Amino acid sequence: MPAGPAAAHERRSASDATGGALLGACAAWALITAGVHGGSPEGMLLAVLAVAAGYAGGRICGALLPVAAPCAGALGGLGLAVAAPRLTLSPSSPLGHTGATAALLILSAGAACCAAWAARVPSARLALRLLAAGIAGAAAALGSPVGCAGSVVVLLCSLAAARLRHRALGIIGLAVASVLVTGASLALADDSLPEGLTAPLEGSVGHHRVLLWQDALGLAEREPAMGVGPGRFGDVSPVATRDSGDFLADDKPHSAALQQASEQGLVGVGLLAAVFCWLLYALWLSPGSTQVVLSAGAALTALTAVAAVGNALSVTTVTTGAGILAGIATARPLADEQQEGAAVSSGYR
């Protein structure tokens, strides 16, 4: 095999090994912190298993069915968002309860965009883009403005990827966007934003949610190394334990980063960030087209924005869907492998 393809294959193999090690470290750290402080590590273990299984399944399906697999994923995610009882929307529900539905709709739009770029027939490509637009419309009809806005952003980023020659620039931009959104939520919890930004942001996310974030930040400062234990935020947070009758009272701080910081310390936050960076790195190394890669990356970045202000990552269908989308976008279609193998064989003759 030529040096170029061989080196690329080795980098992808190393990336897969790194991802497996990071997911294993997340599971191990959850067990360690639970052993020290008590708590229930099952939620983190289930999330790790969902991401790993989804990623492996996405790689297999993406290699076998590069168009049909993401199309089926988009339709399946849309169906779950509409029909799943636990994810039912109501117009008055805030992001705390609808974050999982918004996340599923965003991932579905990303899968439809990936399928569109993988399609070779122009009519099929147009139909799949219309499917992505239809998902955004369905989100609006369901009363999920976040899901609608996120789906539209993913579709626009997918279309803009046609003009981007170097995927590294797009990956860097997605990483910066994730940092900015997560940093804004942390700054709001720390009350370190300018007054002109604090009031509108707090009004959009809700005062009760900000109180939960402040509790989580306080717990992280009290136990910076290992946190208070996985799943124990609701037991030790004064706001969460107070029976306020608020619909956000579900024993979670409604922020993935702050939940990790309060329950598993800075190491937990670092592992969560490392897993996201690994996904972006795997997308950068993907043998697929830049358009497919950036479409999936945009959906995963939008998911981090939802997770920064909600508990979407606590829902197994969301973490599984994220793994499937990442797996599909990093898969190498078997048809391409066969063509490359034939070209290499002819070169040796």
Disulfide bonds with the S-S distance in Angstrom:
none
